[in-house]
Amino acid sequence: MPRKFGFAIAILMMSAAPAMAGVSICGDMPVAPDLPTAKEIAQQPPAKAEAAKHQAFLDVVGWQKQVKNYRNCLEAAQKEDKRASVAAQQNGGDDVDAQVTKLNADINEGDVRYNASVVTEQKLAGEFGDISKAYCSRSDVNKSTCPK
């Protein structure tokens, strides 16, 4: 009987390990691309401006794919932290308050990180919109990618 109990404790500890890591297992938010400014797009020769606009588009889309994975990790870590918090409260124990406080701090940190990624994405979308406007307002460029 003691072996089964010890084994059960070991399994419980291993399954709780990811929750104890919190959102830190997700690492830092992917670094947002450095886009050219609208002024730079307006001043470049047409072919170079078109290439820069297209590269900015590719950079933003690539970053969005990375940040989607980052957000999925944050959501999974928060879900696990919430489960661990409920389990700790139900199971009781010596350090329940400390465990729940730590898990809630991790959950809140996940919210902050997620929201920061949304703000960064909105900023990038605005910057790309400015680039696109600057490009499309020119009379010497191919406007096939411009909104009608």
N, C-alpha and C positions, 0 to 999 in steps of 0.2 A: 504494500500500500504506500509506504513512504516514497518508493521509486516513482510511482505514478504521479504522486503529488508534486515531486520535484520536477518531473518531466513536464507536467502541466504548467508549472511556474515558468520553466525555461521557454516553453512555446509562447506563453503569454508575454514574456519579456521581449522575445524576438519580434512578435507581431506588433508590439507597442513601439519598437525602436524607430520605425519611420515616423510615427506620430511625434515622438520626442524630438525628432530633428526639425520639425516645423517647416515653415516656408523657406528656411535657409537652404534646404536641399535643392531648391529651384535655381539657386545662384542669383546673379544680378540680371536686371532687365537687359535685353540685347541693346547694344549701342546703336542709337538712331543714326541714319546716314547723314552726312553733311551735304546738303543740297546747294546748288548754285542759287544766287539771288535772282530776283526778277530783273534787277538792273543789269546783272551780268548777262542774262539771256537776251535782253534788249540790245546790248552792245556787241554781241558776237556776230560773226558772219552767219548767214542763213543756215548753211549746212552744219556748222559747229553748234548753233543754237538748237537745231533739231536733234542732233546727237546728244547734246547735254540734257534736253528735255526728256528724251527717251531713256537715257541712263538714269535720270532722276526717278522716272516712273519705275524702272526695274529695281532700283535701290529701295524705293518705298515698298513695293510689292514683296521683295525679298525680306525686308525687315518685318513686314506684317506677318509673314509666315513664321518667322522666328518668334515674334511676340505672341502669336497664337499658341505655340508650344509652351512658352513661358507661362502664359495665363492658365493653360490647362494644368500645368504643374501646380501653380498656386491654388487653383480650385481643388485639385485632388488632395493637396496637403492640408488645406483648410477643412475639407470634408473628413479627413482622417483625424485631425485635431478635435473636431466637434464630436466625433464618435468616441475618441479617447476621453474627452472631458465628461461625457455622459457616463461612460463606463467607470471612470474614477469616482464620480459622485455616487453611483449605484453601489460600487464595491466598498466604498469607505476606505479606511486605512489611516496611517499616521500623517501622511503629508498631502491629504486630499486637497486642502485649500491651496497649498503651494503648487500642486500639479495643475489644478484648474486655473489658477492665476497665470501660470506659464503658458498653458494651452490657449487661454483667451488672449494673451499678449501676442502669441503667434498668429492667431486668427485675425486679430486687428492689424498686425504687420502685413499679413496677406492682403487685406483690404487696401491698405495704404499703397502697397506695391502695385496691385492691380489698377487702382485709380491713377497712379502715376503713369502707368503704361497707356492708359486711355488719354490722359492729357497730352502725352508725347505724341500719340497717334493723331490727335486732333491738330496739334501744332504742325506736324508733318503734312497733313492734308491741306492745311491752310497755306503752307509754304509751297506745296506743289500746285495748288490752285493759283497762287500768285505767278509762279513760273509759267503755267499754262496760259494765263491771261496775257502775260508779257509776250510770250511767243505768238499767240493767236492775234494779238493786236497789230502785229507787223504786217506790212503789205508785201514783203519780199520773201515770204516763207510758204511752204506747202501746208495749206490749212485743212488737209484731209483728216487730221486727227483733232481738229478743233470742233467744239460744239457748234451746231448750226443755229 
